[in-house]
Amino acid sequence: MNILHSKMTTQELTNCVGVAKQTINRWIREQNWITESIPGVKGGRARLIHITPEVRDFLATTPKLRHLKLSLQAAEPNYSYHTQDDDPVWRKIQDVLVMMEPDEKQRLQTLLVREGLSGFLRRLSIADESA
């Protein structure tokens, strides 16, 4: 199932909807979608698209996401329960998790259960040595 996050890159949206990046960029211009620049990407061309209810409704008309409108009507209102959406580190962690294969995710889960956060950070050599 395709999942639409609160903010997505053009490439992520392309993968979900199954259209060319040029089509997504055209929709951004024609539909006046809200976007923001991605911190740390030079040139200012890389953008995050805010997936607002209007964007979701528009995307629900595409062949690949026709089911989206029905599932959204049955779902609870879209609330943001996390404030990390604006945190670039959180966004990067989400991107990495999305790209992982299922067996890699399972091994990561096993590591986290076995080692905990402190063990995980120690393995990454970013643990706080004073703790």
Helices and strands as residue ranges (DSSP letters): E 7-9, H 10-17, H 21-31, E 35-37, E 47-50, H 53-59, G 63-65, H 66-74, G 84-86, H 88-99, H 102-123
